[in-house]
Amino acid sequence: MKATKPSGALINPPELQPVAIPEINQPPQLPRLAFTMRETADMLGLSYISIHRLLKRGLLKSSLALRHKIISMQEIERFLKS
């Protein structure tokens, strides 16, 4: 036996309509200071392997503090100026 909706029933009664939730004050987002090799490649319009080659040749420097190589925005700007 199929259950059917009674005709004329409201799908969303007015008291259950979605209400706008006020925004919570979020602290301003800080600018990124460093990027992964992939993100750097995307920013410069190069391939991942090109970034790897630039690092290997010493033309671009990465942070040695972490397991994964990250490249500072300051280093990217220095590279672009040279």
N, C-alpha and C positions, 0 to 999 in steps of 0.2 A: 504494500500500500504506500503510495507516494504522499509525502507531506507537501501541501501547497500553501502559498501565502494567501492570506485573505485579501481580497481586492480592496484597494483604497488604503492599504497599510503604508505608513511612512517608512522609507528605508532609513533615513537619518533624521530623527526628530530634531527640531530646532535646538533643544537643550543639549544635544550631543554633537553639534557641529564643532569642527576643529577651531581652536582659539589660538591667536598669535601669541607666542611665548616671548616675553621681553628679553632682549639680549643681556647677558651677564657681562659685567665689565671685565674684559680680558686685558692683561698687560700687553703693551705693544710688542709685536714680534721683532726680535733683534735680527739684523742682517746676518746672513751666513758668512762665516770667516774662512771656511775651508770646504773643499769639495772632493769627492771620490774621483778616481781616474775616469770613470764613465761619464760623470757629470761634467768634468773638465773637457772631455772630448766633445760632448754635446754643445757646451758653451762656445768652444772654439771652432766648431764645425769640422772636427777631425775625427779619425777613427780611434778606437781604444788602443790599437797597436801602435799608432803614431804617437800617442801620449807616452806609451811604454818606451818607445825608441828615444823620444826627447829626454825622458828621465835617465835612460841608460847612457846617453851621450853627455849628460850633465847640462843640457840646455834649459831644463826645467827641473826644479828641486821639489821633493816631497818631504813630508814629515817622517822622521824616523821613530817617533814616539809610539806609534800604534802598529798593530799587526798588519792592517791594511794601509796602503799608501793613500795619504790625503794631501791635497795641494792647496796651499793658502791662496786667498784672493789676491793678496799682495804679490805673491810669486807669479800668479797668472798675469797681473797687470805689468809686472817687471818684464816678463817674457814678451808681452805684446808690444812694449815700448822698444825692445831691442831689435 
